[in-house]
Amino acid sequence: MTLRNYLILCALGSLVAVLAILLVPGVGETIEGILLAFLSTNAR
């Protein structure tokens, strides 16, 4: 896989993830909960 194809794949994956978080309520809430749990356990 060339660098160009890899960057395109990463950009498309990121775009799909962001759209899923914004447009699908269950997915957004789940990811938000996981991130909050992670940050609260690792906060100093």
C-alpha positions in Angstrom: 0.0 0.0 0.0 1.4 3.3 -1.0 1.6 6.3 1.3 -1.0 8.1 -0.8 -3.5 5.3 -0.5 -2.9 4.9 3.2 -3.5 8.6 3.8 -6.8 8.5 1.8 -7.9 5.4 3.7 -7.2 7.2 7.1 -9.0 10.3 6.0 -12.1 8.3 4.9 -12.1 6.3 8.1 -11.9 9.5 10.1 -14.7 11.1 8.2 -16.9 8.0 8.6 -16.2 7.9 12.3 -17.0 11.6 12.8 -20.2 11.4 10.8 -21.3 8.3 12.8 -20.7 10.2 16.0 -22.6 13.2 14.8 -25.5 11.5 13.1 -26.2 8.3 15.1 -27.2 9.1 18.6 -26.4 5.7 20.2 -22.9 5.6 18.8 -22.1 9.2 19.9 -23.3 8.5 23.4 -21.4 5.3 23.7 -18.2 6.8 22.5 -18.7 9.8 24.7 -19.2 7.5 27.7 -16.1 5.5 26.9 -14.0 8.7 26.5 -15.3 10.2 29.8 -14.6 6.9 31.7 -11.1 6.8 30.2 -10.3 10.4 31.1 -11.8 10.2 34.6 -9.7 7.1 35.4 -6.5 8.6 34.1 -6.9 12.1 35.4 -4.5 13.3 38.1 
